[in-house]
Amino acid sequence: MDIKSCLNCEEPIKGRSDKKFCGYNCRNEYNNRKNSDANNYIRRVNRTLRKNRSILQELNPNGKAILKKDKLLSNGFNFDYYTDTYTTKTNRTYYFCYDYGYYVDELKNECLLVVKQKYM
């Protein structure tokens, strides 16, 4: 009979023949190490999205505000990250960071209309 070894610590495995790890800790360590690059990327994106939402919330306390694009940029807003888009009947595209959205008006010197989405 072949003795299998743990994929993480390489210790002999006791128990079922289809076991891959000697215990929960080794399984968790192995999977965390295997997925660390993807997890770091996701953490970085989520951190940016949360920061964007926080900036929109701070600059829009009343549910609707008109701002200059520079105001968001100076607070660290990153226009490359958003969670959703919504296009109106008049062809305006709003970019949302969770429940806060903005529309860039290129004709009015890049003013932004910032809105808070109301959920039903």
ChimeraX attribute file (.defattr): number of C-alpha atoms within 10 A of each C-alpha:
attribute: neighborCount
match mode: 1-to-1
recipient: residues
	/A:1	3
	/A:2	5
	/A:3	9
	/A:4	17
	/A:5	16
	/A:6	18
	/A:7	16
	/A:8	18
	/A:9	13
	/A:10	13
	/A:11	13
	/A:12	12
	/A:13	18
	/A:14	14
	/A:15	7
	/A:16	7
	/A:17	10
	/A:18	8
	/A:19	14
	/A:20	16
	/A:21	22
	/A:22	20
	/A:23	13
	/A:24	9
	/A:25	11
	/A:26	17
	/A:27	16
	/A:28	13
	/A:29	13
	/A:30	16
	/A:31	12
	/A:32	13
	/A:33	11
	/A:34	11
	/A:35	11
	/A:36	11
	/A:37	11
	/A:38	11
	/A:39	13
	/A:40	11
	/A:41	11
	/A:42	12
	/A:43	12
	/A:44	12
	/A:45	14
	/A:46	15
	/A:47	12
	/A:48	20
	/A:49	22
	/A:50	16
	/A:51	17
	/A:52	24
	/A:53	21
	/A:54	15
	/A:55	18
	/A:56	25
	/A:57	20
	/A:58	10
	/A:59	18
	/A:60	18
	/A:61	11
	/A:62	10
	/A:63	14
	/A:64	17
	/A:65	15
	/A:66	14
	/A:67	17
	/A:68	15
	/A:69	17
	/A:70	13
	/A:71	14
	/A:72	17
	/A:73	12
	/A:74	8
	/A:75	13
	/A:76	13
	/A:77	20
	/A:78	13
	/A:79	13
	/A:80	7
	/A:81	16
	/A:82	20
	/A:83	14
	/A:84	13
	/A:85	14
	/A:86	14
	/A:87	11
	/A:88	9
	/A:89	7
	/A:90	6
	/A:91	8
	/A:92	12
	/A:93	16
	/A:94	19
	/A:95	21
	/A:96	24
	/A:97	22
	/A:98	15
	/A:99	16
	/A:100	25
	/A:101	25
	/A:102	23
	/A:103	20
	/A:104	19
	/A:105	15
	/A:106	9
	/A:107	7
	/A:108	9
	/A:109	10
	/A:110	14
	/A:111	18
	/A:112	22
	/A:113	18
	/A:114	23
	/A:115	22
	/A:116	20
	/A:117	13
	/A:118	8
	/A:119	5
	/A:120	3
